[in-house]
Amino acid sequence: MIPKVIGRPVYSYHLATIGFWTYALFSSWTGMQRLVDGPFPAWMITASIAATILTIIPVATVGLNHHMTMLGYFPLLRYSPTLRFTVFGAMSYTVFSAVGILISLRSVARYVNFSQASVAYSHLGLYAFVTMILFGSMYYIVPRLVGREWRYASLIKLHFWASAYGIGLMTLMLLAGGFLEGANEGNPSLQFTESVQTILPYLRGRSLSGILLTVSHFVFAYHFGLMLFGLGRTSTVPTFLNPVETEGSEEHI
């Protein structure tokens, strides 16, 4: 989606090739690191941890390719809904992968396995990465299918910021609560119920983030419904998030 919107090719197809094949090679070995100290052969878990650490190669190459492709075009994030969602998702992919490598380390995994940190990691991948890119893709594809443009730029901005703040708050709350939960569960002087109760403030923060995400989804559903019923803008100009101001951005658009 990034090259499609900005009208330039991917920075390096050699980096893309390296990223694809190293990811295909190493990622198939990952997953067992979530079972540290579980009833499995130690060598399998160790091999999975090593493979997870080696995924830093495709993560670095893909992240570099994303950044270099966007280099000089970052001002367009002020105007393009597709770019704003997609670049957020691309950056979240890098963060998601870095968190995955961190919590796969045996010394860290002993604290965070089966805690809220694992939930944070899952949401970071499924929502901040995948879902945000899907939203960005829909903002690009739907107008081309229905022959109309999105009606309200303000609703797109509300959708983005509610989603971004919602998933950001959820990830931070669950990661912090997960590390605290893991440390408390390893404390023999605390009962299990006490260790769970200590993270209640973080779970309330997660509830607040869930409200933000729910609001963003209803906003998108309403806006999407307008498009389906043919109530979008009839224009040859896409719906920009803000009026075009700078000459450089105007040339790119």
N, C-alpha and C positions, 0 to 999 in steps of 0.2 A: 504493500500500500504506500509506503514512503516514496519509492521511486516513481510510482504512478502519479502521485499528487504533485510532487515537485518537478516532474518532467526531466529527470536525469537518471542515468543507470546506476546500479549498485556500485559503490566505490571500487570494490575488488572482488571479482568472481573467483580468484585464487583463494582469498580468505574465506569466501563462502564455501568453496569445496573442502578446505581444511576443516571448517566448522562442522559441515555436514558429516563427513566421514569419521571424524574423531568423536562426534556426538553419537553416531550410530555404533561405534566401537565400544565406547566406555559406558554409555547410559544403560545398555542392556545388562550390565553387571551390577547396577545400583539397586537399592531397595532393601537389601538385607541389613544395611547399617541401622535400620529402624528397629532392629531386634537385638541390639547389644545386650549381652548377659541373658539372652533368651535360650531356649532349649534347642540350639542348633550348633553344628560344628563351628569352632572358633575360626577356622581357616576361611570358611565361606563368608562370615561377617567381615573379617579382615580384608579379604579380596574386594568385597563390596565397598568398604571404606576407602580403599586405595583407588578404586575406579571412580568413586564420587569425587575424590580430590583431583583426579586427572581430568574431570570434566571442566576444570578451570581453563583448559585449552580451548574447547569450543566456545565457552562463555566469553573468554577474552577476544577471540577472533570475531565472533558475531557482534559483540558489543562495540568493538572497534569499527567494524563495517557499518553498523548503524550510525555511529557518531560521525564518521568521515563522509557518509552519504548525505547526512543532514548539514554538514559543515557549510556555513554561509547561508543556510536556509532556515535557521532557527527563528528569525523574526516572523516567519510564516505561521508559527504556533499561535500568534496573536489573532490570526484571521481564520485559519482552516480548522473546522471541527474534526475532520478525519485525521489530520496531522496531530492535533492536540491529544486525542484519545490514543492514537497508534504509537506516538513517541512515548507517552506515559507508559503504555504497555511494554514497549521495548526496553525502557529503563527498568521497569519492574521485573522483567525477565532476568536482567543482570543481578538485581538485588535478591530476587528469589533464589537464583543459583548460588550466590554467595552465602546466603543464610543456610541453604541446603548443605553446602560444604562444611560450614561451621558446626551445625548441629549433628553432622555425621561423625565428627571426631569422637573417639571413644570416651575421652575425658569429659566432653560436653554432653554426649548422648546419655551418660549415666544420670545426669541431672534432668534432662528435658524429655527423655523418652516417656511416652504415655502422659505427658503434661499438656497444658494449654499451648505450649510453644509449638507442638506438632500441628495443632489446629491453626495457629497463625501461619505456619509454613504452607499448609494446604490452601488457605484463603489467599495468600500472597501469590501463589501460582495460578489458582483457578480463577480468581477475580481480577487482581491487579494486573496480571499478565494476559491471560486468555480473554476474559470477558471484556476488558477495556479495548482490546484490539478488535473484538467482534463488534462492539459499539461503533468504533471508528469506521470499520468496514461498512456497516449499515448506513452510516451518514453519507458514505460515498456511493453505495450501490442503489439504495432505495430511490433517490431522485431520478436515476437513469432507468429504473424500471417503471415508475409511475408517470414520468414526464413532467414532474413538478419539483420545485425546490422546497426545502424545509421552511416553515412559515415564520417561526420566531427564533431569532438568534439568542434572545434572553433565556428561552427554555433550554436551548443546547448548553449554554453556559451554566445554568442552574443544574442540569443533569451532570455535567462534567465535575463541577466543584463539589456537589453533594457526594458523587461517587468517589472522587479522589480523597476528600477529607474522611469519608466513611471508611474506606478500606485502609487508609493510612492510620486512622485512630484504632481500628480493629486490630491491625497487625501489631502496633506498638503496645496496646493493652495486653494482648494475648502473649506476646513475647516476654514482656516484663513479668506478667503474672505467671507464665510458665516457668521462668527461671526461679522465681520466688517459690513456686509450688514444688519444684524439684528439690530445692535446697531444704525446704521444710520437711518433705517426705523422707529425706535422708537424715533427719534429726531424730534420734531415738527417744528424746525426751518429750516429743510432741506426739499427740494422738493424731490419727489420720483425719478425723473430723476437724481438728484444730488447724491442720495444714491446709485443708480445703477452705475453711472460713477466712483464712488470711488473704485469699485472692478475690474475695467478694467485691472489693472496690474496682478491681480490674474487669470483672465480669459485668459490673454496672456500666463501665466505660464501653465495653463491647456492646451492651444493649443500646447505648446512645449511638454508636456507630451503625448498628443495625437499622435504627430509625432513619439515619441519614441515607443509607442505601435504599431503604424502602421508598423514601421520598423521591430519590433520583429515578427509581424504576417506574413509579407512577407518572412522573413527568415525561419520561421517555415514551411510556405506553400511550399517554394522551397525545403527544406530538406525533407518534407513529400512526395513531388512529386517524388524525387529521389528514395525513398523507394518503392513507388507504382509501379514505372517502373523497379524495380529490380536492381537499381544501388547502393544499399547499400553494406556494407562490408560483405564478406563471411568469417565469423570467429565464433569460439565458445566462444570467449571472448567478453563481452559487451563493448560498446564504453565508456571508462572512460573519464571524463572531463580533468583529468591530469594524468601523469604517476604515478603509485603506488610507494610510496617512503618509508613510515614508515612500520615497521614490524607489529605493531598492526593493522593498516588498511589492510595490505596484508592478515593477518589471517582472518579478518572479511569478506573480499571480496572473 
